[in-house]
Amino acid sequence: MMTALASRPLRLAGALLAAGLLAACTGEAGKSKSDFKPVPVTPVIGDVPQGAENAPVTLIEYAALTCHVCRDFAKQVYPRLKTEYIDTGKVRYIYRDYPLEGDPATGKAVDGFGVLLASVARCKGAATYHEMIDGIFGAQADLLDSARTGSALPILAKVAQAHGISIDEMQTCIDHQPALNQSIKDSRKVASDAGVTGTPGIFISSDAEISSDEHLKGVIPNWENISAAIEAKLAGQPVPGANGVPPVTAPAAPATPAPAAPATPPAQ
């Protein structure tokens, strides 16, 4: 779905990514990176499900915090999904990380701003996780614009601090939590192995496991398609958009993604 239906790979030069953001971060703290001392943090690693544990349908979304279609899904589709399906016990919702940056020379994923943002979202634990996701999506346009000049820190810090994450905690999660960083990359690999090539990658399942047969491939992630898939799963019928069944709303003709610039990985 990394075409007209999903966010293209983030097109930011290396200097606009993690290195620039971290340089600003250390400047704010008044310390060089080598002088920085990590502070205690309790990041969440793994799933933070929403909804009843025994819900008959599990919707798993693989998303990138740099993806504009994921942002639109979060702001336009998710609120109704929560009201009509999650809060009523019909659907268990699981958000998982799928950072998008890619190296145009190899076509392989690299680690940049998307991994960094996901690390900050997970920094304070499960209690604030979904609020952080919402906050980062809300500030996404400003974050990406400011990243072009290496000045994303004040915006990201404002979102983080609104949810109780200090700049020192933020830098610790970005730079000194290798298990957290690796878990985000592992999430992307699991999804890639199941056939996800872009975001949002949505699976309609009976549990937290994913199968390529449950992947809504090439589906516009609008309310019509998502609700139709859920209703079919609830009724025990073939799911539109999965396993070769046509979706309710047909996708537009694929667009050719523009080449992505290599991303600079966060330092560890």
N, C-alpha and C positions, 0 to 999 in steps of 0.2 A: 504493500500500500504506500510505498514511498514515491508517489506520483502526485496527480492532482488531488488524490484523496488523503494525502498525508503530508507532513512537513518534509521538505527537502532537507538533505544534510545541511547542518548549520554552516553558512559560508562566512567564516570569520578567520582572519589571519592569526597566526600563532601569537603575535604580540597582543592581540585583542582578547585573549582567553585567560587561562588560569594564571599565567605568570604575571600579567599586568594587574590582575585583581589582587593577587597575593602581595605584590609590591605595595599596592595601596594599603592593604591591610596592615602590613608591618609598619608602614609610615604612620598610620593612624595610632598604632600602639606605641610609637616612638622607639621601636626596637628593630634591629636587623633580624632577618630570618634566623640566623645562626644563634642569636641571643634569646630567641623566643622560647619560653618554657611552657609546654602543654599544660592545660588545666584539666581537672576531672570532668568527664562528659559521660553520658549514658545513651549513646545513639541506639536507635532501633535498627536491628538487622533482620530482614525477612518480612513476612506479611503482617499487615495491620488490618484484618478484615473488618468490614462493616456489615451489620445485619445478623439475622439469626443463624446460629451455628447449624441448625437442622433445616435451613431453607432448601427447597427442592431444586433451585437453580443457583449456580455460582457464575457470576460474570467477572472475568479476569481481564483487566485492561493493562497492557504494556504501553507506557507512555514516556515521552521525553519532555522535560520542563522547558526545552527550547522549541518545541513543536507548536505552531499556531493552531493546528487542527485539534491537538490535544487540549489546548487552552479553550478553544470554542466548545469542545465536548464537556469540559469541566464546568464551564459557565452556562451553557445552554441546555445540555442534555442531562448532565448528572443531577441537578437539583430536582428535576421531575422524576428521574430514576429513583432517587432516594425517597421521595414522597410516596410514589405509587408502588414501588417494588421492595426497596430495602427496608423501609420503616414498617411495612405491612407483613414482613416475614417471608416474602416470596423469593427474594434474591439476596444472596450473600455476595458482597462486592469486594474485590481485591485489586488494589492498585500496585503495579510493579514497575520497576525502572527499566527503561530501554533508551539509554543515551544515543543520540543520532550521529554524532560527528564521524566523518569518514575521510580516509585518505584517497584522493582521486587517483593516485598512482597505482594503488593496490586494490582499491575497492573494499578494503577491510576497515572495521571500526577502530577508532583511536579514542583516546581519553582526553577530554577537554572540558569546556564550560558545562556541558550537560551532566557529567559525572560530579563536577564541583557543586552544582546546584542541588543535585540529589543528595550529596553528602551533608549539605547544610539543612536540607529538609528533614533529614533523619537525625539530626544532631541532638535534639532534646528528648528523644524517646517517643513512644507510641501516643502519649497524651496530647501532644501538639502536632503530630505528624500530618494529619489531613488538613489542619488549619494552615500549616506551613506550605503544603502543596497548593492550596487555594491562594495563599498570599503571593507565592512566587508566580503563579499563573496570572494573578491580577497585575503584577508589576512586570510581566514578561517583556512587553514592548519597550519599556524604559530600560530594563536590564540589557537587552540586546543592543539597543541604540547606544547606551553608555559604554558597553563593552568595546565598541569600535574605537573609543578614545582611552581605553584602559581605566575608566572611571565608574565602574559598576559597583564598587564597594559601598558608597553611601546608600544606594538604593537597596542592595541586598542586606546591608546592616540594618536598615530601617525595618525591613520585613522581619528579619531575624529577631531584632530587639523587641518588636511588638509581640513576639511569642516567647520572650524570656531568654533568648540566646544572645550572649554577649559576643563582642568581637573576638575575644580570646577563645571562647568556646567554638566560635565559627572557624577560626583558623586551626584550632586543634582538630576539628572534624575533617577539615579539608586536607591537612598536612601531616597529621600524626595518628591517623586511625586506619592503618592498612587493611584490617579485616573489613571495615565498613566500605572502603573504596573497592575492595575485591568483590564484596557481595553485590555491589551495583553492577560491576562488569559480568559477574556470574549470572545475574538475572537476565542481562542482555543475551548471553550465550544460550541459556535455556530456551529463550523465545526464538532466537535465530535457528536453533536446531529443530524447532517445531514449525518453521516456515515463515516466521515474521521477518519482513524486510523493511518495514517502516512503521510509523505510529499514527494514530493509536492502533495497536494490535489487540483485537478483542476476541475472547473465547467465551462461548456459552457452554458451560459444563455442569456436571452434577456434583463436582467437588473441586478441590484446589489443584488437582492435577490437570495438565493440558495435553491435548492431542491435536494433531493437524486436522483431524476430521471435525473438530469443534471450533476451528478458527474461522471467523467471518472474513474471508479473503476478498479483497477488492471491494469492500462494502463501504458506502458512504456512512459515516458514523452519526446519522441523524436519528431523531426520535422514532420515525416511522420504521426504519430498519431494526433498531435496537429493540423496540417494544414488540415488533413482530417476531423477532428471534426468541425473545423471552417467552412470549405467549405460546409459541409452537413447542418450546421445550417443556413448558408447564403441562401442555396437553399431550405430551408424548408423541409429537408429530415431527417430521423432518424440519430442520431449522433453516429458514431462508438465509442464504448467504454462506452456509457451511456445507462442506462435503458435496459441492457441486450443485446445490439447490440455489436457484436464482434468488437474489435479494428482492425485497419489495420495491425499493427505489434503485434503478439501475445506475451504475457509476458512469461518470463522464469518461470520455476518451482519455487514455493515459497521456500525461505530458512528460517530456524528457527532462529529467532533473538537470539543473546546471551543475557544473563541476564544483566540488567542495574543496576549500583550501585545507591543508593539513592543520590539525589542532595541536596545541602544546599541552602535554599531559600535566596534571597537577603534580608538584614535587612531593616526594614521600621521604 
